[in-house]
């Protein structure tokens, strides 16, 4: 428990009642680790017992029984704890947006080693032949059940205020406020942003005015103790650099996670790393290397994934098509012209979400659609919104079923056909029009080196109201640091967002 400190009068005045309830008992980080360890134990024991029931015990004895299987499960769990600890599955410095996708890699590694441990234990202690089918079954159940158990444990902790992290953002300029906007909508592992620390803050944006500005960086350590802060995020601030460095160094003795927004963060993708040269830290941005093998693997994933999805989703696609025809006259699909890889023109499919007379294009609404669009753009507020996000939040041209399709992103499912054809990829930058290329500046060439994607980096990093400039940054971050691993991560998180459907359209 941190020592309670008196609240300075000027800080009290700045708070203006905005951080009521932020002071709480400090959550022991071990509590989260213990819950995750218990979730792992439930997954390991369940996997072992289910395997025993379906195909015989993983570790065989001469007298097989439920007790033997349970002993084997506890032995496997003891080994699991050892390996999982080294793999960081109980770490206290997780990202605020940590999801089950981030657990998959360490869980797969730990499960594989646990299976080999079970195999070795069986051979050394028992000497009997191991049931190989049971071993494979045990591995698959281990991965699935542990992942499910950890996800449920995180969801439970995320719904409890006593497991929320208190966070401060150092810097209330454009970058600090953008960081706050990124963190506020996070679900799952909850984050309580107490406020900003900045001696020269900018006026707060409308969605952030409920947050307090708590003063200059010289108060940082006092604020950390006062509000029992778990995480400090260093963005750019107007405070003096000579004051900032000792203030951040002082945090190392406060049991606080410190995250630093790097300079030139706009150039970062998903594969940046930190290394040192004679003690001097450098951030490495690896060159984009698309080997033939990597390109072939990505295309294979596109073919297999899109074909499987089309087969599985066929009833849903047919049902949506029927609802569109019932709701309004006109074709089910809308084809819009976009720019593909290498600047090749492509026609991307989506379910029609507007009334036919408002669909832009000579094959649809034609001149009447352009006139309707011009009327909307005549409204200064709507024009500003379209310039900012390239869409209208309340578009009167959209049909009833179209609103649902847009909110859930189901209108984009026909693009699986484009993936199968090779026009786009499962993961990539947004398909853009030729007019939009100008917004990418010198990054347009890099953008055209990659196929557009059905989903992408900006969909998992932002919300439906993400600014157009932020989408451009995220698209360029993706194309300049692409990897097969990042594609799998994006697909996993896209699926996760689709399941919880908490943030509107992807």
Secondary structure, 3 states (H helix, E strand, C coil): CCCCCCCCHHHHHHHCCCCCCCCCCCCCHHHHHHHHHHHHHHHHHHHHHHHHHHHCCCCCCCCCCHHHHHHHHHHHHHHHHHHHHHCCCCCCCCCCCCCHHHHHHHHHHHHHHHHHHHHHHHHHHHCCCCCHHHHHHHHHHHHHHHHHHHHHHHHHHHCCHHHCEEEEEECCCHHHHHHHHHHHCCCCCCEEEEEEECCCCCCCCHHHCCCEECCCHHHHHHHHHHCCCCEEEECCCCCCHHHHHHHHHHHHHCCCEEEECCCCHHHCCCCCEEEEECCEEEEECCCCCCCHHHHHHHHHHHHHHHHHHHHHHHHHHHHHHHHHHHHCCCCCEEEEEEECHHHCEEEEEEECCECHHHCCCCCCCHHHHHHHHHHHHCCHHHHHHHHHHCCCCCCCCECHHHHHHHHHCHHHCCHHHHHHHCCCEEECCCCECCHHHHHHHHHHHHHCCCCCEEECHHHHHCCCCCCHHHHHHHHHHHHCCCCHHHHHHHHHHHHHHHHHCCCCCC
